[in-house]
Structures are given as structure tokens and as C-alpha cells.
Amino acid sequence: MNLYESIKKQDKEVFDAIAGEEERERDGLELIPSENYVSKAVREAQGSILTNKYSEGYPGKRYYGGQPFTDMVENIAIDRAKKLFGAKFANVQTHAGANANIAMYMALLEPGDTVLGMDLSHGGHLTHGHPVTYITKFFNFVRYKMKDPDTGEIDYDEMRRVAQEHKPKIVLAGFSAYPRELDYEKFVSIAKEVGAYSVIDIAHIAGLIAGKAVKNPFDYGFDVMTSTTHKTLRGPRGGLILTRENEEIGKKVDKAVFPGLQGGPLMHVIAAKAVAFGEALHPNFQTYAAQILKNAKAMEEIFRARGVRMITGGTSNHLILADVYGSLGISGKEAEQLLDEVGITLNKNSIADDTRGPMDPSGIRFGTPAITTRGFKEAESAHVAELMLDALASRDDKNKLQQIRAEIKAGCEKFPIPDSFV
Ligand code: DSN
């Protein structure tokens, strides 16, 4: 390893942690559906001297001098983001998806206003109004759910009824644990009926949208999209806010991000976002996005063939939520730990109307963005699914688990993490 020479020389403790993580990522399979491997170019941009600069404000309107290159890099990121998603406006400064959502609420709502979002136990996200978050002290959140967790169809009639009763100012689509595409026309029409903004959190599927493997919500009339940049989009950790056409909303978003919520933007991260957006504009990103879906389908088929219940019955995107407790009698936490031992990283996850607690729920959530970056196709993905289920069936068989671990390590050697995608 020669990437971290200076850290190695100067700070052995931190070097050891980084080297350990490098080895973990190299020798194991990453199935957490919100993670990915970025290119070396993205890492170089993120490790660049742009971290030295304070750039409060926006290109051409900063509060400090010395901005010719920060303006250049932020404008490149904005232009590429707009092009990728067909947006009229982009804010690339939010440090994370959570900040992007909070800034979006601040831009569009007054304290006390109501948001209609997906129930957290049915796939929604903490920042869509979980009671543990501070945003619930300022805004009121009401919910829609799936009609039937075994098909995944959203109960749009109930959603319309709740919207008419509570008159939300935002109808919020999007999720962090839902394996299907939403009916965007229904969301937008319900929002219009009650005079609400239609907003979608695309954090999980941003790369699938950019790669044209799934529908673009802007084509269906959504007003705003919020996102992270590090999941299927394969960029650095960070946030993004886009608007379809309304310049007024864009101005409100900019004010909400800075000075409303954040101080100095992370210009090194914005440079890395620009590089990642450039990669996503490359035609081969569409091949990548399409393969993510094919690989998830290949895993779905194995889980179905081996009788494991999947929430919504399967997947139409990059992730699967499997009821391992109901199907195999192993809890989500135990499954996560056992799979960790054989070199497969995923996360325990609550399933719809879970009777178990969030720290030891019934489900596991996994997906294909990272293994697809590694070059896995359908056959390898299906084999990973087989190995997962073999491991879960062999929890007391140390030899079998060791054999699976060795097989996974050999597969990782055959499919090294690439440095570049263009
Ligand atoms: N933590 C992210 C995920 O794993 O889906 C969402 O914030």
C-alpha cells in the first residue's frame, strides 16, 4: 500500500485503522445497500488542498476572498448535477442527506407545518419525522404505509385521505428500506390536490435515476429531490438538493443551507462530488446502474427459491429486505453477526410491523451497488445469495462457515475493487 505514506510515517495509530479498513473492504463483500466503493479520482479530490478553504456563500457571492478555484469547482458540481438529473437548480453544499432534508424543510415550511411521509417501519427514514429527531419539535409529521407488506403496494387511498384531513405542506416520497418503485403520478396528484409541495428523497436510488435504470421523478412533476451522493451514485459522502423548475424554491433552498443551517461548505467534498457526477455522466454508468438491478433480481430469485420471505415479495431496485426471523428462525442481529464472520457485511433491519425491537429486529437489508462496482454479474450475485443462506443454515457448523469465508475471500481476489470507472 503506498497511498497513505505520509500518514504511515507520521501517525501509526490512524494509519493502522485505515489499513485495517482497507483490508476489510478488499477481502469481504459489501452488501449494505447504502454503501459503495468510490474511484481513486474521487478520493484524491476529497483528500485535496481544497479542505483548507473557507467559502461561505455561493459562487460569485462569497464572504471571504480567494475564491477563483472554489467557485470553479462548485460551478462544475452544480452544472453536472443539473445535467444528471434534469434539474433547473442544484445545491451541492449539504454535508449529508440528513442536512439536505432538514434544509429542504426549512426552505419550504414554517414551524408547525405538516409533512406527509412514509411510515418509518414501512421503509421511511429517520429524517422523514422519527420522534427521536429534533425536526419533530418544529414540524408535524403524518404517515402513509404499504397496503400489504407482501406486495409492497402503497395504500394510496389512505394516503389521499390523510392528506385531505391534515393538509400537509409537503407530500414526501422516498425511503431507505423499500425495494419497489413508487407510483410518482399518484404522489404528485395528491400533493396538487391539497396544495402541497411534492418532494422525494432519492438518497438510495440517485445512481439508478442518474443511470436511467429507473424513472426520474422530475419527469412526473416532483418539485424537489433531496439526496445523498455516496450510495448508488458512487460519490463522496455528502448531500444534494435539486429542484425541477421553480427558481423561487431554489433561492429558498440556498438560503436555508447557508446561512440557515450550515457554515463553510466542504469544498474538498464538493470537488469530489463534481468528479463523481462526471463519472455518472459517462455512458458506462448506465451499464453499471442496469447491472445493479439485474444483480438484485438474481439474488431475489435465490431467496425465493429457498423459501425466504422478502418484504414486498422481492425487489425492483437495488435492495432486498428479508424476514430471516420469520423464515429461518434467526434474528436480524444474529444474521448480521454470522454473515460478518464469513465476510459479508449487511445490516439488520426492522420489517413492516415488526414485533421485535430495532436493535434485534426480524429482518436483514442488503443490496448490490458495491458488489456491482466490483464487477459481479448475475451468476456471482446469485452465488453470493446461496452462500448467505448456506451460512445462515450452518450457524453451528464452524467448518462450513470457514469454508464459506474462504470462498468469499477467493471471490474478492478475483474481483478486486477497481480504481477507475471511466
Ligand atoms: N444510513 C442510510 C442507510 O443506510 O440507508 C440512510 O441514512
Boltz pocket constraint, residues with backbone or C-beta under 6 A from the ligand:
constraints:
  - pocket:
      binder: B
      contacts: [[A, 34], [A, 97], [A, 125], [A, 176]]
      max_distance: 6.0
